[in-house]
């Protein structure tokens, strides 16, 4: 059994709830990007991931890609907006061990430990900034890959599509779920050919308090307010 996580977005409370919920049969963990960005516990989330006791396969999401762009001095125009000051704050707060971990990851990855193979990506197979929302999106992704399983995140919603012999699964968001099941983190289990979407309650009040009392609330008030709302209604 494999646990598949995505879009943790610095929410350590949600991540800890998911890790505690995992069945003992889980033998491996996949993380599909956007581990950081959103709530302020980015270093804590990366520490938890880096110290997992199970084999880990992880890829980058659009947030990690944006961090690399910012670190390398490639600042798109929208970086001037205060709502994205969180990116600059995150760059300043990550430690060398975190950068080393992220720099070792790729944007996509083939995964052969699943029968008939899996392809891991964040949004779309060739575009981390856009996600799979419709069956047309799923068909486009299926044409890009030959593997049976296409596993992705980014949309913060859990959905599954069947295109011929292929299965395209958006696995939901751990940190900022948009499945609208109140106060829950979402992740996915894959056991041979069976997919299970799980929603796990976590301490939303503590997560929001950590955001509202962090420096992010001052640096990026609009962004912080939006993420607090997303956490509250998840």
N, CA, C and O of each residue as an XYZ file, in Angstrom:
936
protein
N       0.846     -1.197      0.000
C       0.000      0.000      0.000
C       0.882      1.248      0.000
O       1.851      1.338      0.754
N       0.536      2.192     -0.846
C       1.309      3.429     -0.976
C       0.428      4.612     -0.587
O      -0.716      4.708     -1.033
N       0.950      5.507      0.235
C       0.260      6.741      0.597
C       0.750      7.860     -0.309
O       1.955      8.037     -0.490
N      -0.187      8.618     -0.880
C       0.150      9.681     -1.829
C      -0.361     11.007     -1.280
O      -1.559     11.182     -1.056
N       0.555     11.925     -1.069
C       0.251     13.230     -0.491
C       0.598     14.321     -1.488
O       1.470     14.140     -2.338
N      -0.084     15.450     -1.383
C       0.258     16.607     -2.197
C      -0.206     17.871     -1.490
O      -1.079     17.829     -0.624
N       0.382     18.978     -1.866
C      -0.088     20.310     -1.458
C      -0.246     20.422      0.056
O      -1.331     20.694      0.569
N       0.856     20.206      0.746
C       0.877     20.361      2.208
C       0.896     21.837      2.584
O       0.265     22.237      3.562
N       1.605     22.634      1.825
C       1.614     24.091      1.956
C       1.945     24.569      3.376
O       1.282     25.457      3.911
N       2.964     23.978      3.965
C       3.445     24.468      5.256
C       2.509     24.239      6.413
O       2.667     24.872      7.457
N       1.543     23.359      6.270
C       0.555     23.099      7.331
C       0.981     21.857      8.111
O       0.588     20.738      7.783
N       1.782     22.069      9.135
C       2.319     20.950      9.913
C       1.224     20.233     10.680
O       1.319     19.023     10.885
N       0.189     20.938     11.110
C      -0.902     20.296     11.848
C      -1.633     19.282     10.965
O      -1.966     18.185     11.415
N      -1.877     19.654      9.713
C      -2.539     18.731      8.797
C      -1.630     17.565      8.443
O      -2.084     16.423      8.381
N      -0.350     17.842      8.212
C       0.580     16.762      7.867
C       0.690     15.756      8.999
O       0.669     14.551      8.752
N       0.807     16.219     10.219
C       0.928     15.289     11.351
C      -0.333     14.435     11.497
O      -0.248     13.257     11.845
N      -1.491     15.021     11.234
C      -2.734     14.243     11.315
C      -2.761     13.156     10.251
O      -3.194     12.035     10.517
N      -2.302     13.480      9.049
C      -2.256     12.487      7.976
C      -1.281     11.369      8.308
O      -1.600     10.194      8.131
N      -0.103     11.723      8.784
C       0.889     10.690      9.120
C       0.375      9.773     10.225
O       0.623      8.568     10.206
N      -0.336     10.348     11.180
C      -0.882      9.529     12.268
C      -2.011      8.624     11.784
O      -2.252      7.566     12.365
N      -2.695      9.034     10.732
C      -3.838      8.279     10.225
C      -3.434      7.116      9.321
O      -4.230      6.202      9.109
N      -2.236      7.135      8.797
C      -1.853      6.140      7.790
C      -1.950      4.721      8.331
O      -1.466      4.447      9.429
N      -2.563      3.818      7.584
C      -2.631      2.418      8.006
C      -1.234      1.809      8.123
O      -0.297      2.237      7.450
N      -1.116      0.828      8.967
C       0.187      0.175      9.167
C       0.652     -0.540      7.916
O       1.833     -0.865      7.797
N      -0.264     -0.795      6.969
C       0.100     -1.483      5.734
C       0.842     -0.581      4.748
O       1.388     -1.066      3.757
N       0.865      0.716      5.008
C       1.578      1.627      4.111
C       3.072      1.305      4.145
O       3.694      1.283      5.207
N       3.631      1.057      2.963
C       5.045      0.690      2.871
C       5.889      1.748      2.176
O       7.116      1.649      2.144
N       5.229      2.760      1.620
C       5.958      3.798      0.887
C       5.090      5.046      0.818
O       3.861      4.974      0.851
N       5.762      6.201      0.720
C       5.054      7.478      0.637
C       5.511      8.219     -0.615
O       6.702      8.294     -0.916
N       4.535      8.762     -1.332
C       4.791      9.635     -2.480
C       4.277     11.032     -2.129
O       3.189     11.174     -1.571
N       5.065     12.064     -2.458
C       4.631     13.446     -2.255
C       4.758     14.183     -3.584
O       5.820     14.181     -4.206
N       3.666     14.812     -4.014
C       3.561     15.357     -5.361
C       3.718     16.872     -5.413
O       3.101     17.527     -6.253
N       4.533     17.437     -4.528
C       4.884     18.844     -4.629
C       4.047     19.774     -3.775
O       3.087     19.367     -3.122
N       4.447     21.048     -3.803
C       3.861     22.103     -2.972
C       3.864     21.687     -1.495
O       2.849     21.770     -0.804
N       5.006     21.249     -1.049
C       5.186     20.928      0.364
C       5.158     22.189      1.209
O       4.785     22.151      2.381
N       5.554     23.308      0.609
C       5.700     24.555      1.343
C       4.871     25.646      0.667
O       4.320     25.449     -0.417
N       4.796     26.813      1.341
C       4.068     27.940      0.797
C       2.614     27.942      1.234
O       1.858     27.032      0.893
N       2.226     28.948      1.979
C       0.850     29.035      2.464
C       0.843     29.301      3.955
O       0.800     30.455      4.381
N       0.884     28.243      4.755
C       1.023     28.388      6.191
C       2.509     28.418      6.549
O       3.336     28.016      5.731
N       2.871     28.884      7.751
C       4.269     29.252      7.995
C       5.222     28.133      8.392
O       6.421     28.385      8.504
N       4.749     26.910      8.609
C       5.635     25.874      9.159
C       6.387     25.132      8.051
O       6.411     23.902      8.019
N       6.999     25.896      7.146
C       7.683     25.279      6.023
C       8.867     24.432      6.461
O       9.033     23.305      5.994
N       9.685     24.962      7.348
C      10.853     24.214      7.813
C      10.426     22.965      8.575
O      11.027     21.902      8.415
N       9.397     23.091      9.397
C       8.922     21.941     10.163
C       8.374     20.858      9.246
O       8.613     19.671      9.469
N       7.634     21.267      8.210
C       7.099     20.298      7.256
C       8.234     19.568      6.539
O       8.208     18.342      6.426
N       9.223     20.311      6.058
C      10.336     19.672      5.367
C      11.128     18.768      6.307
O      11.565     17.691      5.901
N      11.318     19.185      7.543
C      12.007     18.325      8.518
C      11.245     17.016      8.706
O      11.841     15.940      8.739
N       9.927     17.120      8.829
C       9.117     15.919      9.025
C       9.253     14.992      7.812
O       9.408     13.781      7.966
N       9.196     15.555      6.635
C       9.311     14.756      5.411
C      10.695     14.127      5.299
O      10.822     12.951      4.958
N      11.720     14.904      5.585
C      13.089     14.420      5.444
C      13.419     13.322      6.451
O      14.372     12.567      6.258
N      12.643     13.231      7.513
C      12.909     12.249      8.561
C      11.886     11.122      8.596
O      11.791     10.399      9.588
N      11.119     10.968      7.519
C      10.165      9.875      7.466
C      10.882      8.529      7.569
O      11.991      8.363      7.060
N      10.240      7.583      8.228
C      10.830      6.266      8.428
C      10.483      5.295      7.310
O      10.945      4.155      7.322
N       9.682      5.722      6.351
C       9.308      4.894      5.205
C      10.004      5.410      3.948
O      10.356      6.588      3.885
N      10.209      4.561      2.953
C      10.768      5.033      1.684
C       9.924      6.167      1.108
O       8.695      6.131      1.163
N      10.599      7.169      0.558
C       9.938      8.380      0.082
C      10.322      8.658     -1.364
O      11.491      8.581     -1.740
N       9.312      8.983     -2.163
C       9.530      9.540     -3.497
C       8.802     10.879     -3.536
O       7.597     10.937     -3.292
N       9.520     11.948     -3.840
C       8.912     13.279     -3.850
C       9.324     14.017     -5.119
O      10.404     13.795     -5.666
N       8.441     14.896     -5.571
C       8.732     15.770     -6.700
C       8.423     17.212     -6.295
O       7.854     17.471     -5.234
N       8.809     18.133     -7.160
C       8.573     19.547     -6.919
C       7.194     19.965     -7.416
O       6.646     19.376     -8.348
N       6.644     20.996     -6.771
C       5.431     21.639     -7.250
C       5.742     23.038     -7.732
O       6.900     23.455     -7.735
N       4.717     23.765     -8.140
C       4.945     25.116     -8.638
C       5.497     26.049     -7.567
O       6.247     26.975     -7.877
N       5.129     25.810     -6.299
C       5.670     26.665     -5.244
C       7.175     26.482     -5.097
O       7.907     27.463     -4.967
N       7.637     25.253     -5.115
C       9.076     25.035     -5.016
C       9.799     25.612     -6.232
O      10.884     26.177     -6.097
N       9.207     25.473     -7.413
C       9.812     26.048     -8.611
C       9.914     27.563     -8.488
O      10.930     28.147     -8.865
N       8.875     28.202     -7.966
C       8.913     29.651     -7.779
C       9.993     30.058     -6.783
O      10.637     31.095     -6.943
N      10.185     29.239     -5.759
C      11.236     29.540     -4.799
C      12.607     29.525     -5.454
O      13.433     30.401     -5.198
N      12.849     28.532     -6.300
C      14.136     28.480     -6.993
C      14.317     29.690     -7.895
O      15.406     30.261     -7.964
N      13.247     30.083     -8.589
C      13.334     31.271     -9.437
C      13.703     32.496     -8.604
O      14.563     33.286     -8.992
N      13.040     32.645     -7.451
C      13.328     33.791     -6.603
C      14.728     33.763     -6.039
O      15.398     34.793     -5.978
N      15.173     32.601     -5.629
C      16.527     32.472     -5.079
C      17.576     32.813     -6.124
O      18.633     33.361     -5.810
N      17.265     32.477     -7.385
C      18.205     32.732     -8.484
C      18.064     34.128     -9.074
O      18.693     34.454    -10.080
N      17.231     34.951     -8.437
C      17.090     36.331     -8.888
C      16.140     36.523    -10.046
O      16.100     37.603    -10.636
N      15.383     35.513    -10.384
C      14.417     35.622    -11.474
C      13.066     35.987    -10.877
O      12.276     35.105    -10.540
N      12.801     37.269    -10.747
C      11.600     37.745    -10.063
C      10.569     38.181    -11.089
O      10.724     39.249    -11.682
N       9.530     37.403    -11.320
C       8.470     37.874    -12.222
C       7.772     39.099    -11.634
O       7.886     39.391    -10.444
N       7.056     39.795    -12.490
C       6.441     41.059    -12.073
C       5.520     40.892    -10.884
O       5.438     41.779    -10.036
N       4.812     39.744    -10.807
C       3.851     39.588     -9.729
C       4.510     39.445     -8.367
O       3.833     39.499     -7.340
N       5.860     39.256     -8.349
C       6.544     39.213     -7.051
C       6.472     40.559     -6.337
O       6.700     40.629     -5.129
N       6.159     41.625     -7.065
C       6.083     42.935     -6.427
C       4.852     43.049     -5.535
O       4.790     43.933     -4.680
N       3.878     42.173     -5.721
C       2.666     42.207     -4.908
C       2.973     41.729     -3.496
O       3.680     40.738     -3.313
N       2.441     42.433     -2.495
C       2.716     42.054     -1.115
C       2.128     40.696     -0.766
O       2.600     40.038      0.161
N       1.087     40.263     -1.508
C       0.503     38.982     -1.162
C       1.475     37.837     -1.434
O       1.303     36.745     -0.894
N       2.500     38.072     -2.267
C       3.482     37.040     -2.552
C       4.793     37.267     -1.809
O       5.807     36.639     -2.113
N       4.764     38.175     -0.828
C       5.935     38.349      0.020
C       6.262     37.073      0.776
O       7.379     36.902      1.265
N       5.289     36.182      0.869
C       5.534     34.897      1.528
C       6.646     34.109      0.850
O       7.360     33.362      1.520
N       6.810     34.257     -0.469
C       7.871     33.546     -1.167
C       9.242     34.040     -0.726
O      10.129     33.240     -0.426
N       9.414     35.352     -0.686
C      10.690     35.909     -0.239
C      10.956     35.541      1.214
O      12.091     35.240      1.585
N       9.923     35.563      2.027
C      10.076     35.183      3.442
C      10.514     33.724      3.556
O      11.368     33.392      4.378
N       9.932     32.858      2.736
C      10.294     31.445      2.779
C      11.734     31.239      2.344
O      12.458     30.457      2.959
N      12.163     31.931      1.287
C      13.550     31.838      0.837
C      14.503     32.185      1.963
O      15.523     31.521      2.149
N      14.174     33.219      2.709
C      15.043     33.669      3.798
C      15.064     32.689      4.964
O      16.044     32.633      5.707
N      13.989     31.913      5.133
C      13.874     31.077      6.323
C      14.309     29.625      6.119
O      14.615     28.940      7.095
N      14.342     29.144      4.888
C      14.790     27.772      4.673
C      16.274     27.637      4.992
O      17.067     28.540      4.726
N      16.625     26.519      5.554
C      18.008     26.241      5.937
C      18.725     25.490      4.822
O      18.069     24.933      3.941
N      20.058     25.462      4.839
C      20.805     24.750      3.791
C      20.359     23.308      3.599
O      20.328     22.828      2.466
N      20.015     22.605      4.668
C      19.579     21.211      4.527
C      18.272     21.111      3.749
O      18.043     20.138      3.031
N      17.412     22.125      3.896
C      16.144     22.120      3.158
C      16.380     22.367      1.670
O      15.788     21.706      0.817
N      17.257     23.332      1.370
C      17.583     23.594     -0.029
C      18.217     22.363     -0.666
O      17.905     22.031     -1.809
N      19.101     21.685      0.059
C      19.752     20.490     -0.494
C      18.723     19.411     -0.816
O      18.816     18.746     -1.848
N      17.742     19.238      0.067
C      16.685     18.253     -0.166
C      15.889     18.612     -1.414
O      15.656     17.760     -2.271
N      15.472     19.872     -1.518
C      14.649     20.292     -2.651
C      15.429     20.242     -3.960
O      14.879     19.864     -4.995
N      16.693     20.616     -3.924
C      17.496     20.643     -5.141
C      17.713     19.247     -5.721
O      18.037     19.115     -6.902
N      17.540     18.221     -4.920
C      17.726     16.852     -5.397
C      16.473     16.302     -6.083
O      16.504     15.195     -6.622
N      15.366     17.061     -6.071
C      14.104     16.578     -6.620
C      13.903     17.053     -8.051
O      14.482     18.053     -8.476
N      13.080     16.327     -8.779
C      12.738     16.692    -10.154
C      11.283     17.149    -10.220
O      10.545     17.042     -9.241
N      10.878     17.661    -11.385
C       9.510     18.143    -11.569
C       8.526     17.003    -11.824
O       7.358     17.091    -11.449
N       8.996     15.943    -12.457
C       8.180     14.775    -12.753
C       9.019     13.524    -12.509
O      10.244     13.598    -12.411
N       8.358     12.386    -12.413
C       9.115     11.154    -12.220
C       8.275      9.939    -12.587
O       7.101      9.845    -12.227
N       8.892      9.020    -13.304
C       8.278      7.718    -13.525
C       8.469      6.881    -12.269
O       9.512      6.957    -11.618
N       7.473      6.091    -11.934
C       7.484      5.312    -10.692
C       7.082      3.886    -11.048
O       5.950      3.637    -11.464
N       8.018      2.951    -10.880
C       7.774      1.586    -11.370
C       7.391      0.593    -10.280
O       7.349     -0.611    -10.533
N       7.112      1.076     -9.076
C       6.745      0.172     -7.992
C       5.243     -0.093     -7.944
O       4.753     -0.743     -7.021
N       4.516      0.411     -8.937
C       3.086      0.180     -9.076
C       2.885     -0.653    -10.337
O       3.529     -0.395    -11.354
N       2.010     -1.636    -10.286
C       1.769     -2.510    -11.430
C       1.355     -1.676    -12.645
O       0.449     -0.847    -12.564
N       2.032     -1.907    -13.768
C       1.827     -1.186    -15.025
C       2.321      0.254    -14.981
O       2.082      1.032    -15.905
N       3.011      0.601    -13.899
C       3.709      1.877    -13.854
C       2.847      3.061    -13.477
O       1.624      3.048    -13.619
N       3.538      4.102    -12.985
C       2.877      5.360    -12.651
C       3.766      6.512    -13.102
O       4.990      6.391    -13.153
N       3.132      7.617    -13.423
C       3.860      8.835    -13.748
C       3.422      9.899    -12.753
O       2.231     10.157    -12.582
N       4.407     10.512    -12.096
C       4.141     11.487    -11.042
C       4.411     12.889    -11.567
O       5.457     13.151    -12.162
N       3.467     13.780    -11.344
C       3.642     15.181    -11.715
C       2.773     16.019    -10.796
O       1.940     15.487    -10.063
N       2.968     17.330    -10.838
C       2.242     18.169     -9.888
C       0.911     18.662    -10.456
O      -0.143     18.362     -9.896
N       0.946     19.408    -11.552
C      -0.282     19.963    -12.112
C      -0.720     19.215    -13.351
O      -1.690     18.458    -13.325
N       0.014     19.437    -14.453
C      -0.105     18.650    -15.670
C       1.275     18.071    -15.967
O       2.267     18.563    -15.430
N       1.365     17.041    -16.809
C       2.668     16.411    -17.023
C       3.759     17.360    -17.502
O       4.936     17.154    -17.209
N       3.369     18.402    -18.240
C       4.360     19.343    -18.756
C       4.107     20.772    -18.286
O       4.604     21.718    -18.898
N       3.350     20.940    -17.218
C       2.968     22.289    -16.777
C       2.523     22.231    -15.320
O       1.396     21.831    -15.026
N       3.402     22.627    -14.413
C       3.077     22.533    -12.984
C       2.132     23.626    -12.516
O       1.581     23.536    -11.419
N       1.935     24.667    -13.335
C       1.116     25.801    -12.915
C      -0.366     25.607    -13.206
O      -1.199     26.372    -12.720
N      -0.701     24.592    -13.993
C      -2.097     24.340    -14.318
C      -2.442     22.897    -13.988
O      -1.604     22.004    -14.116
N      -3.680     22.673    -13.563
C      -4.051     21.359    -13.070
C      -5.081     20.654    -13.924
O      -5.557     21.192    -14.923
N      -5.420     19.439    -13.516
C      -6.410     18.623    -14.195
C      -7.758     18.802    -13.499
O      -7.966     18.322    -12.385
N      -8.661     19.499    -14.173
C      -9.982     19.799    -13.616
C     -11.099     19.033    -14.327
O     -12.126     18.726    -13.722
N     -10.901     18.731    -15.590
C     -11.968     18.161    -16.405
C     -11.501     16.878    -17.089
O     -10.314     16.552    -17.081
N     -12.452     16.161    -17.679
C     -12.089     14.950    -18.408
C     -11.237     15.299    -19.624
O     -10.381     14.508    -20.021
N     -11.454     16.459    -20.215
C     -10.610     16.890    -21.335
C      -9.168     17.070    -20.884
O      -8.240     16.680    -21.592
N      -8.974     17.665    -19.696
C      -7.625     17.780    -19.135
C      -7.008     16.405    -18.917
O      -5.830     16.186    -19.197
N      -7.827     15.482    -18.413
C      -7.337     14.131    -18.147
C      -6.934     13.434    -19.443
O      -5.921     12.737    -19.480
N      -7.713     13.615    -20.499
C      -7.376     13.012    -21.795
C      -6.056     13.570    -22.319
O      -5.239     12.827    -22.862
N      -5.851     14.862    -22.159
C      -4.605     15.480    -22.603
C      -3.412     14.884    -21.840
O      -2.374     14.590    -22.431
N      -3.571     14.714    -20.540
C      -2.496     14.137    -19.740
C      -2.246     12.686    -20.122
O      -1.097     12.255    -20.211
N      -3.316     11.931    -20.348
C      -3.178     10.520    -20.695
C      -2.409     10.341    -21.994
O      -1.646      9.386    -22.141
N      -2.608     11.256    -22.939
C      -1.904     11.164    -24.217
C      -0.412     11.443    -24.064
O       0.386     11.065    -24.921
N      -0.045     12.097    -22.984
C       1.356     12.463    -22.743
C       2.157     11.297    -22.174
O       3.375     11.244    -22.345
N       1.484     10.357    -21.494
C       2.154      9.305    -20.750
C       1.617      7.940    -21.172
O       0.473      7.819    -21.609
N       2.452      6.924    -21.038
C       2.017      5.567    -21.356
C       1.665      4.759    -20.109
O       1.034      3.707    -20.212
N       2.067      5.239    -18.938
C       1.819      4.494    -17.708
C       0.321      4.390    -17.411
O      -0.474      5.222    -17.847
N      -0.037      3.360    -16.668
C      -1.447      3.177    -16.304
C      -1.910      4.252    -15.334
O      -3.007      4.791    -15.482
N      -1.082      4.567    -14.340
C      -1.473      5.504    -13.294
C      -0.794      6.853    -13.518
O       0.428      6.927    -13.643
N      -1.583      7.902    -13.566
C      -1.080      9.272    -13.604
C      -1.524      9.937    -12.311
O      -2.720     10.112    -12.078
N      -0.570     10.304    -11.475
C      -0.849     10.800    -10.125
C      -0.389     12.247    -10.006
O       0.761     12.567    -10.306
N      -1.295     13.120     -9.565
C      -0.972     14.543     -9.527
C      -1.737     15.246     -8.405
O      -2.593     14.653     -7.748
N      -1.411     16.503     -8.207
C      -2.065     17.333     -7.193
C      -2.510     18.651     -7.799
O      -3.188     18.684     -8.826
N      -2.116     19.741     -7.146
C      -2.269     21.124     -7.594
C      -3.681     21.681     -7.479
O      -3.846     22.829     -7.068
N      -4.695     20.914     -7.825
C      -6.057     21.457     -7.804
C      -6.631     21.555     -6.404
O      -7.629     22.246     -6.197
N      -6.025     20.878     -5.435
C      -6.514     20.808     -4.059
C      -7.852     20.089     -3.958
O      -8.541     20.190     -2.943
N      -8.213     19.374     -4.996
C      -9.443     18.580     -4.999
C      -9.104     17.130     -5.337
O      -8.218     16.867     -6.150
N      -9.808     16.201     -4.716
C      -9.593     14.784     -4.996
C     -10.592     14.317     -6.057
O     -11.806     14.397     -5.868
N     -10.051     13.826     -7.177
C     -10.899     13.339     -8.270
C     -10.163     12.216     -8.975
O      -8.939     12.122     -8.899
N     -10.908     11.370     -9.658
C     -10.320     10.285    -10.444
C     -11.013     10.207    -11.791
O     -12.233     10.345    -11.885
N     -10.217      9.984    -12.840
C     -10.724      9.863    -14.195
C     -10.224      8.546    -14.776
O      -9.127      8.088    -14.456
N     -11.039      7.949    -15.627
C     -10.650      6.750    -16.363
C     -10.620      7.105    -17.850
O     -11.634      7.488    -18.434
N      -9.432      6.968    -18.447
C      -9.266      7.216    -19.879
C      -8.679      5.946    -20.484
O      -7.480      5.693    -20.371
N      -9.535      5.144    -21.130
C      -9.069      3.867    -21.639
C      -8.546      2.994    -20.511
O      -9.243      2.751    -19.526
N      -7.316      2.524    -20.663
C      -6.724      1.684    -19.620
C      -6.065      2.493    -18.527
O      -5.580      1.930    -17.545
N      -6.039      3.828    -18.683
C      -5.301      4.674    -17.744
C      -6.206      5.250    -16.656
O      -7.405      5.447    -16.851
N      -5.590      5.512    -15.514
C      -6.279      6.113    -14.381
C      -5.547      7.404    -14.011
O      -4.355      7.382    -13.706
N      -6.257      8.512    -14.040
C      -5.677      9.810    -13.691
C      -6.299     10.233    -12.373
O      -7.519     10.371    -12.277
N      -5.465     10.444    -11.346
C      -5.959     10.734    -10.006
C      -5.349     12.035     -9.508
O      -4.128     12.153     -9.396
N      -6.204     13.017     -9.206
C      -5.751     14.180     -8.457
C      -5.994     13.842     -6.987
O      -7.131     13.611     -6.575
N      -4.922     13.815     -6.207
C      -4.957     13.123     -4.919
C      -5.443     13.983     -3.757
O      -5.487     13.514     -2.620
N      -5.810     15.242     -4.029
C      -6.284     16.105     -2.948
C      -5.146     16.819     -2.254
O      -3.975     16.568     -2.538
N      -5.494     17.704     -1.349
C      -4.510     18.527     -0.639
C      -4.495     18.194      0.848
O      -5.536     18.118      1.500
N      -3.289     17.998      1.361
C      -3.137     17.802      2.801
C      -3.407     19.097      3.548
O      -4.178     19.113      4.508
N      -2.776     20.186      3.113
C      -2.775     21.402      3.923
C      -3.910     22.355      3.691
O      -4.326     23.052      4.616
N      -4.432     22.410      2.465
C      -5.501     23.357      2.125
C      -6.491     22.667      1.190
O      -6.618     23.036      0.023
N      -7.181     21.675      1.709
C      -8.112     20.895      0.903
C      -9.269     21.751      0.410
O      -9.812     22.575      1.147
N      -9.635     21.540     -0.849
C     -10.805     22.196     -1.422
C     -11.925     21.195     -1.700
O     -12.748     21.401     -2.593
N     -11.947     20.110     -0.926
C     -13.031     19.143     -1.035
C     -14.242     19.557     -0.192
O     -15.300     18.934     -0.268
N     -14.077     20.605      0.604
C     -15.167     21.180      1.396
C     -15.791     20.167      2.343
O     -17.009     20.086      2.503
N     -14.908     19.402      2.961
C     -15.309     18.543      4.071
C     -14.648     19.165      5.297
O     -13.453     18.974      5.521
N     -15.402     19.891      6.075
C     -14.889     20.818      7.067
C     -13.791     20.281      7.970
O     -13.905     19.193      8.533
N     -12.732     21.057      8.096
C     -11.671     20.780      9.051
C     -10.879     19.522      8.783
O     -10.454     18.846      9.720
N     -10.671     19.190      7.504
C      -9.989     17.944      7.194
C      -8.805     18.161      6.259
O      -8.767     19.100      5.464
N      -7.841     17.255      6.389
C      -6.751     17.107      5.431
C      -7.075     15.918      4.541
O      -7.710     14.960      4.983
N      -6.638     15.978      3.286
C      -6.950     14.918      2.338
C      -5.672     14.278      1.819
O      -4.696     14.968      1.521
N      -5.685     12.960      1.714
C      -4.620     12.233      1.032
C      -5.204     10.977      0.414
O      -6.379     10.670      0.616
N      -4.388     10.248     -0.342
C      -4.872      9.107     -1.118
C      -4.040      7.872     -0.829
O      -2.825      7.953     -0.645
N      -4.703      6.734     -0.792
C      -4.030      5.446     -0.669
C      -4.226      4.661     -1.957
O      -5.319      4.631     -2.522
N      -3.144      4.025     -2.416
C      -3.214      3.137     -3.570
C      -2.754      1.754     -3.133
O      -1.601      1.559     -2.750
N      -3.678      0.795     -3.196
C      -3.397     -0.586     -2.817
C      -3.672     -1.466     -4.027
O      -4.815     -1.838     -4.290
N      -2.608     -1.797     -4.763
C      -2.734     -2.494     -6.040
C      -3.589     -1.656     -6.977
O      -3.143     -0.593     -7.410
N      -4.798     -2.090     -7.306
C      -5.641     -1.336     -8.236
C      -6.756     -0.564     -7.535
O      -7.669     -0.061     -8.190
N      -6.687     -0.471     -6.238
C      -7.750      0.187     -5.485
C      -7.265      1.529     -4.943
O      -6.260      1.612     -4.237
N      -8.009      2.576     -5.295
C      -7.734      3.932     -4.808
C      -8.702      4.261     -3.677
O      -9.904      4.022     -3.791
N      -8.175      4.810     -2.587
C      -9.010      5.261     -1.473
C      -8.633      6.701     -1.139
O      -7.469      7.001     -0.872
N      -9.621      7.583     -1.155
C      -9.428      8.972     -0.747
C      -9.790      9.077      0.724
O     -10.872      8.660      1.137
N      -8.881      9.637      1.513
C      -9.128      9.737      2.954
C      -9.135     11.205      3.380
O      -8.299     11.998      2.946
N     -10.089     11.543      4.232
C     -10.174     12.876      4.827
C      -9.990     12.733      6.330
O     -10.695     11.963      6.983
N      -9.045     13.474      6.866
C      -8.627     13.321      8.253
C      -8.815     14.642      8.989
O      -8.335     15.679      8.531
N      -9.499     14.615     10.110
C      -9.668     15.823     10.912
C      -8.329     16.250     11.523
O      -7.522     15.412     11.928
N      -8.109     17.562     11.582
C      -6.915     18.089     12.257
C      -7.287     19.376     12.978
O      -8.405     19.874     12.844
N      -6.347     19.905     13.740
C      -6.618     21.078     14.566
C      -6.537     22.340     13.702
O      -5.497     22.996     13.640
N      -7.634     22.663     13.048
C      -7.674     23.821     12.162
C      -7.438     25.117     12.940
O      -6.744     26.011     12.457
N      -8.004     25.221     14.124
C      -7.834     26.449     14.920
C      -6.357     26.699     15.213
O      -5.893     27.837     15.143
N      -5.623     25.643     15.541
C      -4.196     25.797     15.816
C      -3.440     26.200     14.556
O      -2.519     27.015     14.614
N      -3.829     25.627     13.410
C      -3.173     25.976     12.152
C      -3.404     27.439     11.800
O      -2.477     28.130     11.378
N      -4.639     27.917     11.970
C      -4.944     29.309     11.665
C      -4.237     30.242     12.638
O      -3.726     31.289     12.240
N      -4.205     29.870     13.897
C      -3.518     30.703     14.899
C      -2.038     30.825     14.571
O      -1.454     31.896     14.738
N      -1.426     29.743     14.107
C      -0.004     29.800     13.781
C       0.252     30.758     12.628
O       1.294     31.411     12.573
N      -0.699     30.838     11.711
C      -0.570     31.767     10.597
C      -0.801     33.200     11.050
O      -0.038     34.100     10.699
N      -1.843     33.408     11.823
C      -2.207     34.771     12.224
C      -1.184     35.409     13.158
O      -1.095     36.634     13.237
N      -0.413     34.588     13.865
C       0.599     35.124     14.782
C       1.998     35.114     14.174
O       2.966     35.481     14.840
N       2.107     34.697     12.919
C       3.417     34.643     12.275
C       3.728     35.964     11.580
O       2.862     36.826     11.432
N       4.973     36.102     11.163
C       5.377     37.308     10.447
C       4.670     37.419      9.100
O       4.538     38.514      8.553
N       4.223     36.301      8.574
C       3.520     36.319      7.290
C       2.250     37.156      7.338
O       1.891     37.803      6.354
N       1.573     37.145      8.477
C       0.328     37.911      8.598
C       0.577     39.399      8.405
O      -0.304     40.126      7.945
N       1.788     39.857      8.758
C       2.141     41.263      8.555
C       2.675     41.505      7.143
O       2.336     42.507      6.513
N       3.507     40.595      6.648
C       4.142     40.788      5.354
C       3.170     40.598      4.189
O       3.253     41.297      3.179
N       2.253     39.652      4.341
C       1.333     39.321      3.253
C      -0.063     39.138      3.822
O      -0.575     38.020      3.857
N      -0.683     40.223      4.269
C      -1.977     40.091      4.971
C      -3.074     39.498      4.106
O      -3.848     38.669      4.585
N      -3.164     39.904      2.837
C      -4.209     39.365      1.983
C      -4.035     37.886      1.724
O      -4.997     37.120      1.784
N      -2.822     37.489      1.440
C      -2.514     36.086      1.195
C      -2.761     35.259      2.447
O      -3.317     34.163      2.373
N      -2.352     35.780      3.587
C      -2.544     35.057      4.844
C      -4.019     34.889      5.182
O      -4.444     33.826      5.634
N      -4.800     35.950      4.959
C      -6.230     35.870      5.238
C      -6.892     34.826      4.334
O      -7.767     34.083      4.779
N      -6.473     34.771      3.066
C      -7.047     33.809      2.132
C      -6.717     32.379      2.562
O      -7.570     31.494      2.495
N      -5.495     32.159      2.997
C      -5.115     30.806      3.422
C      -5.797     30.415      4.733
O      -6.132     29.247      4.931
N      -6.004     31.381      5.629
C      -6.740     31.079      6.849
C      -8.169     30.682      6.521
O      -8.714     29.757      7.122
N      -8.777     31.379      5.570
C     -10.133     31.030      5.150
C     -10.160     29.654      4.510
O     -11.063     28.861      4.779
N      -9.165     29.359      3.652
C      -9.116     28.058      2.986
C      -8.972     26.939      4.011
O      -9.615     25.897      3.885
N      -8.144     27.144      5.011
C      -7.976     26.126      6.039
C      -9.275     25.931      6.821
O      -9.612     24.808      7.195
N      -9.990     27.002      7.062
C     -11.193     26.942      7.879
C     -12.340     26.206      7.173
O     -13.132     25.517      7.815
N     -12.421     26.362      5.836
C     -13.534     25.755      5.126
C     -13.177     24.421      4.483
O     -14.019     23.789      3.845
N     -11.928     23.993      4.652
C     -11.489     22.779      3.966
C     -12.297     21.565      4.406
O     -12.058     20.457      3.925
